[in-house]
């Protein structure tokens, strides 16, 4: 069985996008993937740490993970950042499972973040 990203409801995505200054258009199928930004991970993490609503925290966690994947494709993020992000992501096993690519048989089927996230 292949893993899927958790569903972020459109209204939640829009509210989170507005709060964090990212786009959220009706045509976006994979909102967190389309607005991921490796240069804003610290900012997204600050929003996550302040957010109290569970559905918003999930949306931000998915956005952070997509942004980390982008970062890993450029150069591994600093250990201090990963140490801050890791514990929060552990709260979302469906996010970790998706990015860990449990059904991958070759390196070409992995995301850039996969080796790191498998360690969670």
N, CA, C and O atoms as a Tinker XYZ file with bonds, in Angstrom:
   480  protein
     1  N      0.848000   -1.185000    0.000000    73     2
     2  CA     0.000000    0.000000    0.000000    64     1     3
     3  C      0.887000    1.240000    0.000000    63     2     4     5
     4  O      1.822000    1.346000    0.794000    81     3
     5  N      0.597000    2.136000   -0.861000    73     3     6
     6  CA     1.435000    3.323000   -0.977000    64     5     7
     7  C      0.912000    4.440000   -0.068000    63     6     8     9
     8  O     -0.295000    4.608000    0.106000    81     7
     9  N      1.842000    5.188000    0.501000    73     7    10
    10  CA     1.511000    6.271000    1.430000    64     9    11
    11  C      1.056000    7.504000    0.668000    63    10    12    13
    12  O      1.489000    7.750000   -0.458000    81    11
    13  N      0.186000    8.267000    1.289000    73    11    14
    14  CA    -0.322000    9.508000    0.701000    64    13    15
    15  C     -0.133000   10.647000    1.688000    63    14    16    17
    16  O     -0.148000   10.451000    2.903000    81    15
    17  N      0.045000   11.846000    1.136000    73    15    18
    18  CA     0.084000   13.025000    1.995000    64    17    19
    19  C     -1.258000   13.171000    2.682000    63    18    20    21
    20  O     -2.287000   12.892000    2.066000    81    19
    21  N     -1.288000   13.598000    3.932000    73    19    22
    22  CA    -2.569000   13.839000    4.579000    64    21    23
    23  C     -3.308000   14.971000    3.874000    63    22    24    25
    24  O     -2.696000   15.898000    3.343000    81    23
    25  N     -4.610000   14.878000    3.879000    73    23    26
    26  CA    -5.434000   15.890000    3.231000    64    25    27
    27  C     -5.459000   17.153000    4.085000    63    26    28    29
    28  O     -5.758000   17.108000    5.278000    81    27
    29  N     -5.144000   18.267000    3.460000    73    27    30
    30  CA    -5.272000   19.569000    4.098000    64    29    31
    31  C     -6.489000   20.218000    3.446000    63    30    32    33
    32  O     -6.479000   20.526000    2.254000    81    31
    33  N     -7.526000   20.418000    4.237000    73    31    34
    34  CA    -8.756000   20.987000    3.688000    64    33    35
    35  C     -8.504000   22.387000    3.139000    63    34    36    37
    36  O     -7.694000   23.143000    3.676000    81    35
    37  N     -9.196000   22.712000    2.081000    73    35    38
    38  CA    -9.001000   23.977000    1.365000    64    37    39
    39  C     -9.129000   25.181000    2.302000    63    38    40    41
    40  O     -8.333000   26.116000    2.213000    81    39
    41  N    -10.116000   25.169000    3.195000    73    39    42
    42  CA   -10.289000   26.319000    4.094000    64    41    43
    43  C     -9.111000   26.452000    5.059000    63    42    44    45
    44  O     -8.691000   27.563000    5.383000    81    43
    45  N     -8.583000   25.319000    5.516000    73    43    46
    46  CA    -7.411000   25.346000    6.399000    64    45    47
    47  C     -6.196000   25.846000    5.635000    63    46    48    49
    48  O     -5.454000   26.699000    6.123000    81    47
    49  N     -5.996000   25.313000    4.433000    73    47    50
    50  CA    -4.859000   25.747000    3.609000    64    49    51
    51  C     -4.927000   27.246000    3.365000    63    50    52    53
    52  O     -3.909000   27.933000    3.448000    81    51
    53  N     -6.108000   27.759000    3.067000    73    51    54
    54  CA    -6.275000   29.188000    2.789000    64    53    55
    55  C     -5.952000   30.019000    4.035000    63    54    56    57
    56  O     -5.259000   31.032000    3.946000    81    55
    57  N     -6.453000   29.589000    5.185000    73    55    58
    58  CA    -6.183000   30.329000    6.428000    64    57    59
    59  C     -4.693000   30.324000    6.762000    63    58    60    61
    60  O     -4.135000   31.356000    7.135000    81    59
    61  N     -4.055000   29.171000    6.629000    73    59    62
    62  CA    -2.622000   29.063000    6.902000    64    61    63
    63  C     -1.831000   29.882000    5.886000    63    62    64    65
    64  O     -0.894000   30.592000    6.251000    81    63
    65  N     -2.203000   29.785000    4.633000    73    63    66
    66  CA    -1.516000   30.546000    3.580000    64    65    67
    67  C     -1.600000   32.042000    3.843000    63    66    68    69
    68  O     -0.607000   32.759000    3.714000    81    67
    69  N     -2.786000   32.509000    4.211000    73    67    70
    70  CA    -2.957000   33.935000    4.500000    64    69    71
    71  C     -2.085000   34.362000    5.685000    63    70    72    73
    72  O     -1.465000   35.426000    5.652000    81    71
    73  N     -2.040000   33.531000    6.727000    73    71    74
    74  CA    -1.258000   33.864000    7.919000    64    73    75
    75  C      0.242000   33.874000    7.637000    63    74    76    77
    76  O      0.991000   34.624000    8.263000    81    75
    77  N      0.678000   33.037000    6.692000    73    75    78
    78  CA     2.109000   32.910000    6.434000    64    77    79
    79  C      2.558000   33.602000    5.153000    63    78    80    81
    80  O      3.740000   33.568000    4.809000    81    79
    81  N      1.634000   34.222000    4.455000    73    79    82
    82  CA     2.013000   34.973000    3.258000    64    81    83
    83  C      2.453000   34.115000    2.089000    63    82    84    85
    84  O      3.389000   34.468000    1.371000    81    83
    85  N      1.769000   32.966000    1.889000    73    83    86
    86  CA     2.019000   32.141000    0.709000    64    85    87
    87  C      0.719000   32.041000   -0.087000    63    86    88    89
    88  O     -0.362000   32.331000    0.426000    81    87
    89  N      0.839000   31.634000   -1.326000    73    87    90
    90  CA    -0.340000   31.516000   -2.188000    64    89    91
    91  C     -1.176000   30.300000   -1.814000    63    90    92    93
    92  O     -0.676000   29.320000   -1.261000    81    91
    93  N     -2.442000   30.389000   -2.128000    73    91    94
    94  CA    -3.357000   29.254000   -2.028000    64    93    95
    95  C     -4.454000   29.500000   -3.052000    63    94    96    97
    96  O     -5.426000   30.206000   -2.785000    81    95
    97  N     -4.284000   28.913000   -4.215000    73    95    98
    98  CA    -5.216000   29.113000   -5.317000    64    97    99
    99  C     -6.133000   27.900000   -5.457000    63    98   100   101
   100  O     -5.720000   26.782000   -5.146000    81    99
   101  N     -7.362000   28.097000   -5.916000    73    99   102
   102  CA    -8.301000   26.984000   -6.059000    64   101   103
   103  C     -7.795000   25.864000   -6.983000    63   102   104   105
   104  O     -8.180000   24.707000   -6.812000    81   103
   105  N     -6.953000   26.191000   -7.940000    73   103   106
   106  CA    -6.471000   25.187000   -8.887000    64   105   107
   107  C     -5.318000   24.345000   -8.346000    63   106   108   109
   108  O     -4.926000   23.360000   -8.972000    81   107
   109  N     -4.778000   24.719000   -7.197000    73   107   110
   110  CA    -3.637000   23.984000   -6.638000    64   109   111
   111  C     -4.099000   22.631000   -6.096000    63   110   112   113
   112  O     -4.931000   22.565000   -5.191000    81   111
   113  N     -3.553000   21.567000   -6.654000    73   111   114
   114  CA    -3.914000   20.225000   -6.197000    64   113   115
   115  C     -3.104000   19.807000   -4.980000    63   114   116   117
   116  O     -3.638000   19.186000   -4.061000    81   115
   117  N     -1.832000   20.138000   -4.967000    73   115   118
   118  CA    -0.940000   19.767000   -3.871000    64   117   119
   119  C     -0.377000   21.038000   -3.256000    63   118   120   121
   120  O      0.810000   21.340000   -3.383000    81   119
   121  N     -1.253000   21.771000   -2.590000    73   119   122
   122  CA    -0.909000   23.089000   -2.064000    64   121   123
   123  C      0.455000   23.143000   -1.371000    63   122   124   125
   124  O      1.268000   23.993000   -1.734000    81   123
   125  N      0.748000   22.279000   -0.390000    73   123   126
   126  CA     2.036000   22.435000    0.304000    64   125   127
   127  C      3.232000   22.219000   -0.622000    63   126   128   129
   128  O      4.274000   22.850000   -0.447000    81   127
   129  N      3.088000   21.345000   -1.590000    73   127   130
   130  CA     4.190000   21.093000   -2.522000    64   129   131
   131  C      4.398000   22.277000   -3.459000    63   130   132   133
   132  O      5.526000   22.584000   -3.846000    81   131
   133  N      3.319000   22.929000   -3.814000    73   131   134
   134  CA     3.397000   24.027000   -4.774000    64   133   135
   135  C      3.905000   25.326000   -4.167000    63   134   136   137
   136  O      4.408000   26.189000   -4.886000    81   135
   137  N      3.779000   25.476000   -2.851000    73   135   138
   138  CA     4.239000   26.715000   -2.211000    64   137   139
   139  C      5.443000   26.495000   -1.294000    63   138   140   141
   140  O      5.862000   27.410000   -0.586000    81   139
   141  N      5.995000   25.286000   -1.307000    73   139   142
   142  CA     7.179000   24.996000   -0.495000    64   141   143
   143  C      8.272000   26.013000   -0.807000    63   142   144   145
   144  O      8.434000   26.446000   -1.948000    81   143
   145  N      9.015000   26.385000    0.232000    73   143   146
   146  CA    10.062000   27.387000    0.067000    64   145   147
   147  C     11.190000   27.084000    1.057000    63   146   148   149
   148  O     11.065000   27.326000    2.257000    81   147
   149  N     12.280000   26.558000    0.531000    73   147   150
   150  CA    13.392000   26.167000    1.400000    64   149   151
   151  C     14.001000   27.355000    2.150000    63   150   152   153
   152  O     14.631000   27.169000    3.191000    81   151
   153  N     13.823000   28.540000    1.645000    73   151   154
   154  CA    14.362000   29.726000    2.293000    64   153   155
   155  C     13.515000   30.242000    3.447000    63   154   156   157
   156  O     13.926000   31.163000    4.155000    81   155
   157  N     12.327000   29.652000    3.645000    73   155   158
   158  CA    11.421000   30.143000    4.681000    64   157   159
   159  C     11.124000   29.106000    5.771000    63   158   160   161
   160  O     10.185000   29.279000    6.548000    81   159
   161  N     11.910000   28.041000    5.833000    73   159   162
   162  CA    11.628000   26.971000    6.795000    64   161   163
   163  C     11.601000   27.488000    8.224000    63   162   164   165
   164  O     10.703000   27.136000    8.989000    81   163
   165  N     12.567000   28.314000    8.596000    73   163   166
   166  CA    12.607000   28.854000    9.974000    64   165   167
   167  C     11.332000   29.652000   10.265000    63   166   168   169
   168  O     10.759000   29.545000   11.350000    81   167
   169  N     10.902000   30.436000    9.308000    73   167   170
   170  CA     9.679000   31.222000    9.464000    64   169   171
   171  C      8.462000   30.310000    9.611000    63   170   172   173
   172  O      7.618000   30.535000   10.478000    81   171
   173  N      8.369000   29.282000    8.763000    73   171   174
   174  CA     7.256000   28.336000    8.857000    64   173   175
   175  C      7.276000   27.624000   10.202000    63   174   176   177
   176  O      6.229000   27.397000   10.809000    81   175
   177  N      8.465000   27.275000   10.661000    73   175   178
   178  CA     8.602000   26.596000   11.944000    64   177   179
   179  C      8.141000   27.502000   13.090000    63   178   180   181
   180  O      7.507000   27.030000   14.033000    81   179
   181  N      8.451000   28.777000   13.015000    73   179   182
   182  CA     7.995000   29.726000   14.040000    64   181   183
   183  C      6.466000   29.775000   14.074000    63   182   184   185
   184  O      5.876000   29.823000   15.153000    81   183
   185  N      5.822000   29.765000   12.911000    73   183   186
   186  CA     4.354000   29.724000   12.857000    64   185   187
   187  C      3.834000   28.427000   13.477000    63   186   188   189
   188  O      2.874000   28.438000   14.249000    81   187
   189  N      4.472000   27.319000   13.135000    73   187   190
   190  CA     4.064000   26.015000   13.668000    64   189   191
   191  C      4.138000   26.014000   15.194000    63   190   192   193
   192  O      3.213000   25.555000   15.864000    81   191
   193  N      5.223000   26.521000   15.732000    73   191   194
   194  CA     5.429000   26.503000   17.177000    64   193   195
   195  C      4.421000   27.370000   17.929000    63   194   196   197
   196  O      4.132000   27.104000   19.095000    81   195
   197  N      3.885000   28.399000   17.282000    73   195   198
   198  CA     2.889000   29.279000   17.923000    64   197   199
   199  C      1.459000   28.793000   17.701000    63   198   200   201
   200  O      0.570000   29.108000   18.493000    81   199
   201  N      1.230000   28.040000   16.647000    73   199   202
   202  CA    -0.130000   27.620000   16.265000    64   201   203
   203  C     -0.697000   26.622000   17.262000    63   202   204   205
   204  O     -0.012000   25.687000   17.679000    81   203
   205  N     -1.957000   26.828000   17.642000    73   203   206
   206  CA    -2.609000   25.934000   18.594000    64   205   207
   207  C     -3.646000   25.026000   17.952000    63   206   208   209
   208  O     -3.957000   23.970000   18.502000    81   207
   209  N     -4.187000   25.409000   16.808000    73   207   210
   210  CA    -5.225000   24.600000   16.155000    64   209   211
   211  C     -4.588000   23.393000   15.463000    63   210   212   213
   212  O     -3.723000   23.563000   14.603000    81   211
   213  N     -5.006000   22.176000   15.829000    73   211   214
   214  CA    -4.405000   20.958000   15.283000    64   213   215
   215  C     -4.411000   20.882000   13.752000    63   214   216   217
   216  O     -3.421000   20.464000   13.152000    81   215
   217  N     -5.499000   21.275000   13.129000    73   215   218
   218  CA    -5.567000   21.181000   11.663000    64   217   219
   219  C     -4.613000   22.177000   10.997000    63   218   220   221
   220  O     -4.086000   21.902000    9.918000    81   219
   221  N     -4.390000   23.318000   11.625000    73   219   222
   222  CA    -3.432000   24.296000   11.092000    64   221   223
   223  C     -1.998000   23.806000   11.314000    63   222   224   225
   224  O     -1.135000   23.971000   10.453000    81   223
   225  N     -1.761000   23.206000   12.476000    73   223   226
   226  CA    -0.424000   22.658000   12.749000    64   225   227
   227  C     -0.070000   21.574000   11.721000    63   226   228   229
   228  O      1.060000   21.516000   11.238000    81   227
   229  N     -1.037000   20.728000   11.397000    73   227   230
   230  CA    -0.801000   19.694000   10.382000    64   229   231
   231  C     -0.456000   20.329000    9.041000    63   230   232   233
   232  O      0.501000   19.913000    8.387000    81   231
   233  N     -1.222000   21.326000    8.628000    73   231   234
   234  CA    -0.964000   21.999000    7.350000    64   233   235
   235  C      0.436000   22.608000    7.326000    63   234   236   237
   236  O      1.146000   22.506000    6.325000    81   235
   237  N      0.824000   23.231000    8.417000    73   235   238
   238  CA     2.155000   23.841000    8.487000    64   237   239
   239  C      3.234000   22.757000    8.496000    63   238   240   241
   240  O      4.278000   22.927000    7.866000    81   239
   241  N      3.000000   21.654000    9.193000    73   239   242
   242  CA     3.973000   20.555000    9.222000    64   241   243
   243  C      4.195000   19.996000    7.820000    63   242   244   245
   244  O      5.327000   19.696000    7.442000    81   243
   245  N      3.127000   19.858000    7.056000    73   243   246
   246  CA     3.254000   19.360000    5.686000    64   245   247
   247  C      4.026000   20.370000    4.832000    63   246   248   249
   248  O      4.864000   19.987000    4.015000    81   247
   249  N      3.743000   21.647000    5.022000    73   247   250
   250  CA     4.465000   22.691000    4.291000    64   249   251
   251  C      5.951000   22.704000    4.670000    63   250   252   253
   252  O      6.812000   22.849000    3.802000    81   251
   253  N      6.246000   22.555000    5.942000    73   251   254
   254  CA     7.641000   22.507000    6.389000    64   253   255
   255  C      8.356000   21.319000    5.751000    63   254   256   257
   256  O      9.486000   21.451000    5.282000    81   255
   257  N      7.704000   20.166000    5.734000    73   255   258
   258  CA     8.333000   18.969000    5.183000    64   257   259
   259  C      8.592000   19.120000    3.689000    63   258   260   261
   260  O      9.654000   18.731000    3.203000    81   259
   261  N      7.639000   19.676000    2.963000    73   259   262
   262  CA     7.838000   19.912000    1.529000    64   261   263
   263  C      8.985000   20.907000    1.313000    63   262   264   265
   264  O      9.775000   20.762000    0.379000    81   263
   265  N      9.065000   21.897000    2.167000    73   263   266
   266  CA    10.145000   22.885000    2.071000    64   265   267
   267  C     11.491000   22.262000    2.414000    63   266   268   269
   268  O     12.506000   22.596000    1.801000    81   267
   269  N     11.503000   21.358000    3.391000    73   267   270
   270  CA    12.737000   20.646000    3.721000    64   269   271
   271  C     13.188000   19.769000    2.559000    63   270   272   273
   272  O     14.382000   19.668000    2.279000    81   271
   273  N     12.236000   19.139000    1.885000    73   271   274
   274  CA    12.601000   18.321000    0.728000    64   273   275
   275  C     13.286000   19.180000   -0.327000    63   274   276   277
   276  O     14.287000   18.778000   -0.920000    81   275
   277  N     12.735000   20.360000   -0.550000    73   275   278
   278  CA    13.354000   21.300000   -1.495000    64   277   279
   279  C     14.766000   21.661000   -1.023000    63   278   280   281
   280  O     15.703000   21.715000   -1.820000    81   279
   281  N     14.903000   21.906000    0.282000    73   279   282
   282  CA    16.216000   22.263000    0.833000    64   281   283
   283  C     17.214000   21.120000    0.654000    63   282   284   285
   284  O     18.353000   21.346000    0.246000    81   283
   285  N     16.789000   19.907000    0.955000    73   283   286
   286  CA    17.684000   18.758000    0.805000    64   285   287
   287  C     18.120000   18.559000   -0.643000    63   286   288   289
   288  O     19.207000   18.040000   -0.898000    81   287
   289  N     17.288000   18.966000   -1.581000    73   287   290
   290  CA    17.671000   18.818000   -2.996000    64   289   291
   291  C     18.762000   19.819000   -3.371000    63   290   292   293
   292  O     19.462000   19.629000   -4.365000    81   291
   293  N     18.910000   20.882000   -2.583000    73   291   294
   294  CA    19.936000   21.892000   -2.838000    64   293   295
   295  C     21.185000   21.614000   -2.006000    63   294   296   297
   296  O     22.288000   21.531000   -2.546000    81   295
   297  N     21.015000   21.473000   -0.713000    73   295   298
   298  CA    22.091000   21.168000    0.233000    64   297   299
   299  C     21.434000   20.826000    1.564000    63   298   300   301
   300  O     20.445000   21.457000    1.936000    81   299
   301  N     21.954000   19.855000    2.282000    73   299   302
   302  CA    21.318000   19.487000    3.554000    64   301   303
   303  C     21.208000   20.683000    4.499000    63   302   304   305
   304  O     22.167000   21.436000    4.667000    81   303
   305  N     20.033000   20.857000    5.116000    73   303   306
   306  CA    19.873000   21.945000    6.093000    64   305   307
   307  C     20.779000   21.731000    7.300000    63   306   308   309
   308  O     21.290000   20.635000    7.527000    81   307
   309  N     20.966000   22.789000    8.059000    73   307   310
   310  CA    21.811000   22.712000    9.255000    64   309   311
   311  C     21.191000   21.771000   10.277000    63   310   312   313
   312  O     19.970000   21.681000   10.399000    81   311
   313  N     22.045000   21.077000   11.003000    73   311   314
   314  CA    21.602000   20.114000   12.005000    64   313   315
   315  C     20.703000   20.765000   13.056000    63   314   316   317
   316  O     19.736000   20.149000   13.504000    81   315
   317  N     21.004000   21.981000   13.448000    73   315   318
   318  CA    20.192000   22.665000   14.464000    64   317   319
   319  C     18.742000   22.819000   13.999000    63   318   320   321
   320  O     17.815000   22.651000   14.791000    81   319
   321  N     18.550000   23.131000   12.739000    73   319   322
   322  CA    17.195000   23.258000   12.195000    64   321   323
   323  C     16.512000   21.893000   12.187000    63   322   324   325
   324  O     15.361000   21.772000   12.605000    81   323
   325  N     17.204000   20.884000   11.720000    73   323   326
   326  CA    16.631000   19.538000   11.682000    64   325   327
   327  C     16.284000   19.041000   13.072000    63   326   328   329
   328  O     15.279000   18.354000   13.259000    81   327
   329  N     17.114000   19.386000   14.051000    73   327   330
   330  CA    16.837000   18.998000   15.439000    64   329   331
   331  C     15.582000   19.687000   15.971000    63   330   332   333
   332  O     14.887000   19.124000   16.817000    81   331
   333  N     15.285000   20.879000   15.499000    73   331   334
   334  CA    14.053000   21.582000   15.902000    64   333   335
   335  C     12.836000   21.001000   15.209000    63   334   336   337
   336  O     11.773000   20.877000   15.817000    81   335
   337  N     12.983000   20.642000   13.935000    73   335   338
   338  CA    11.852000   20.168000   13.131000    64   337   339
   339  C     11.471000   18.732000   13.468000    63   338   340   341
   340  O     10.287000   18.405000   13.553000    81   339
   341  N     12.460000   17.883000   13.659000    73   339   342
   342  CA    12.228000   16.451000   13.842000    64   341   343
   343  C     11.171000   16.077000   14.865000    63   342   344   345
   344  O     10.257000   15.321000   14.537000    81   343
   345  N     11.258000   16.578000   16.100000    73   343   346
   346  CA    10.261000   16.191000   17.104000    64   345   347
   347  C      8.828000   16.547000   16.701000    63   346   348   349
   348  O      7.904000   15.782000   16.979000    81   347
   349  N      8.633000   17.684000   16.057000    73   347   350
   350  CA     7.291000   18.066000   15.616000    64   349   351
   351  C      6.759000   17.140000   14.544000    63   350   352   353
   352  O      5.579000   16.790000   14.550000    81   351
   353  N      7.619000   16.743000   13.628000    73   351   354
   354  CA     7.175000   15.866000   12.550000    64   353   355
   355  C      6.801000   14.479000   13.055000    63   354   356   357
   356  O      5.946000   13.814000   12.469000    81   355
   357  N      7.430000   14.043000   14.130000    73   355   358
   358  CA     7.103000   12.731000   14.696000    64   357   359
   359  C      5.645000   12.650000   15.132000    63   358   360   361
   360  O      5.095000   11.555000   15.254000    81   359
   361  N      5.020000   13.790000   15.367000    73   359   362
   362  CA     3.613000   13.822000   15.759000    64   361   363
   363  C      2.683000   13.506000   14.587000    63   362   364   365
   364  O      1.478000   13.340000   14.775000    81   363
   365  N      3.245000   13.425000   13.377000    73   363   366
   366  CA     2.446000   13.197000   12.169000    64   365   367
   367  C      2.983000   11.989000   11.416000    63   366   368   369
   368  O      3.657000   12.144000   10.398000    81   367
   369  N      2.690000   10.781000   11.907000    73   367   370
   370  CA     3.245000    9.587000   11.275000    64   369   371
   371  C      2.872000    9.447000    9.797000    63   370   372   373
   372  O      3.636000    8.877000    9.018000    81   371
   373  N      1.715000    9.957000    9.410000    73   371   374
   374  CA     1.320000    9.860000    8.003000    64   373   375
   375  C      2.200000   10.741000    7.119000    63   374   376   377
   376  O      2.440000   10.406000    5.959000    81   375
   377  N      2.678000   11.852000    7.650000    73   375   378
   378  CA     3.598000   12.726000    6.911000    64   377   379
   379  C      4.956000   12.033000    6.790000    63   378   380   381
   380  O      5.542000   11.980000    5.708000    81   379
   381  N      5.445000   11.507000    7.905000    73   379   382
   382  CA     6.732000   10.813000    7.901000    64   381   383
   383  C      6.686000    9.615000    6.960000    63   382   384   385
   384  O      7.623000    9.387000    6.195000    81   383
   385  N      5.604000    8.855000    7.013000    73   383   386
   386  CA     5.489000    7.677000    6.144000    64   385   387
   387  C      5.511000    8.064000    4.672000    63   386   388   389
   388  O      6.206000    7.432000    3.876000    81   387
   389  N      4.761000    9.093000    4.303000    73   387   390
   390  CA     4.723000    9.522000    2.901000    64   389   391
   391  C      6.128000    9.859000    2.397000    63   390   392   393
   392  O      6.561000    9.351000    1.362000    81   391
   393  N      6.834000   10.718000    3.135000    73   391   394
   394  CA     8.146000   11.185000    2.690000    64   393   395
   395  C      9.225000   10.123000    2.842000    63   394   396   397
   396  O     10.288000   10.245000    2.234000    81   395
   397  N      8.981000    9.078000    3.644000    73   395   398
   398  CA     9.970000    8.018000    3.788000    64   397   399
   399  C      9.910000    7.011000    2.636000    63   398   400   401
   400  O     10.785000    6.154000    2.514000    81   399
   401  N      8.887000    7.111000    1.797000    73   399   402
   402  CA     8.757000    6.262000    0.600000    64   401   403
   403  C      8.868000    4.777000    0.941000    63   402   404   405
   404  O      9.785000    4.106000    0.467000    81   403
   405  N      7.960000    4.259000    1.745000    73   403   406
   406  CA     8.075000    2.865000    2.179000    64   405   407
   407  C      8.012000    1.850000    1.036000    63   406   408   409
   408  O      8.524000    0.740000    1.176000    81   407
   409  N      7.403000    2.204000   -0.073000    73   407   410
   410  CA     7.278000    1.268000   -1.197000    64   409   411
   411  C      8.368000    1.430000   -2.248000    63   410   412   413
   412  O      8.339000    0.759000   -3.279000    81   411
   413  N      9.330000    2.318000   -1.995000    73   411   414
   414  CA    10.385000    2.568000   -2.987000    64   413   415
   415  C     11.316000    1.367000   -3.103000    63   414   416   417
   416  O     11.707000    0.756000   -2.108000    81   415
   417  N     11.653000    1.050000   -4.339000    73   415   418
   418  CA    12.563000   -0.064000   -4.607000    64   417   419
   419  C     13.915000    0.404000   -5.127000    63   418   420   421
   420  O     14.885000   -0.353000   -5.120000    81   419
   421  N     13.976000    1.648000   -5.574000    73   419   422
   422  CA    15.226000    2.186000   -6.112000    64   421   423
   423  C     15.432000    3.603000   -5.583000    63   422   424   425
   424  O     14.486000    4.245000   -5.126000    81   423
   425  N     16.665000    4.083000   -5.647000    73   423   426
   426  CA    16.969000    5.442000   -5.204000    64   425   427
   427  C     16.211000    6.484000   -6.014000    63   426   428   429
   428  O     15.909000    7.562000   -5.502000    81   427
   429  N     15.902000    6.183000   -7.257000    73   427   430
   430  CA    15.184000    7.133000   -8.119000    64   429   431
   431  C     13.751000    7.369000   -7.631000    63   430   432   433
   432  O     13.120000    8.353000   -8.016000    81   431
   433  N     13.247000    6.486000   -6.799000    73   431   434
   434  CA    11.882000    6.612000   -6.286000    64   433   435
   435  C     11.830000    7.358000   -4.955000    63   434   436   437
   436  O     10.762000    7.505000   -4.362000    81   435
   437  N     12.972000    7.822000   -4.493000    73   435   438
   438  CA    13.039000    8.521000   -3.209000    64   437   439
   439  C     12.994000   10.030000   -3.397000    63   438   440   441
   440  O     13.377000   10.553000   -4.443000    81   439
   441  N     12.520000   10.718000   -2.365000    73   439   442
   442  CA    12.608000   12.168000   -2.310000    64   441   443
   443  C     13.984000   12.536000   -1.770000    63   442   444   445
   444  O     14.675000   11.690000   -1.203000    81   443
   445  N     14.376000   13.764000   -1.939000    73   443   446
   446  CA    15.658000   14.224000   -1.402000    64   445   447
   447  C     15.689000   14.115000    0.127000    63   446   448   449
   448  O     16.746000   13.868000    0.707000    81   447
   449  N     14.559000   14.295000    0.769000    73   447   450
   450  CA    14.458000   14.267000    2.228000    64   449   451
   451  C     14.382000   12.848000    2.798000    63   450   452   453
   452  O     14.565000   12.660000    4.001000    81   451
   453  N     14.116000   11.860000    1.960000    73   451   454
   454  CA    13.833000   10.503000    2.423000    64   453   455
   455  C     14.894000    9.917000    3.360000    63   454   456   457
   456  O     14.527000    9.401000    4.415000    81   455
   457  N     16.175000    9.969000    3.033000    73   455   458
   458  CA    17.147000    9.365000    3.967000    64   457   459
   459  C     17.078000    9.980000    5.367000    63   458   460   461
   460  O     17.181000    9.258000    6.359000    81   459
   461  N     16.907000   11.291000    5.461000    73   459   462
   462  CA    16.827000   11.932000    6.770000    64   461   463
   463  C     15.546000   11.556000    7.496000    63   462   464   465
   464  O     15.576000   11.207000    8.676000    81   463
   465  N     14.424000   11.625000    6.796000    73   463   466
   466  CA    13.128000   11.400000    7.471000    64   465   467
   467  C     12.953000    9.949000    7.890000    63   466   468   469
   468  O     12.219000    9.661000    8.835000    81   467
   469  N     13.617000    9.039000    7.202000    73   467   470
   470  CA    13.560000    7.639000    7.625000    64   469   471
   471  C     14.190000    7.460000    8.999000    63   470   472   473
   472  O     13.849000    6.520000    9.717000    81   471
   473  N     15.088000    8.333000    9.367000    73   471   474
   474  CA    15.725000    8.284000   10.681000    64   473   475
   475  C     14.824000    8.728000   11.818000    63   474   476   477
   476  O     15.145000    8.526000   12.989000    81   475
   477  N     13.696000    9.333000   11.474000    73   475   478
   478  CA    12.765000    9.761000   12.526000    64   477   479
   479  C     12.029000    8.554000   13.069000    63   478   480
   480  O     11.195000    8.690000   13.965000    81   479
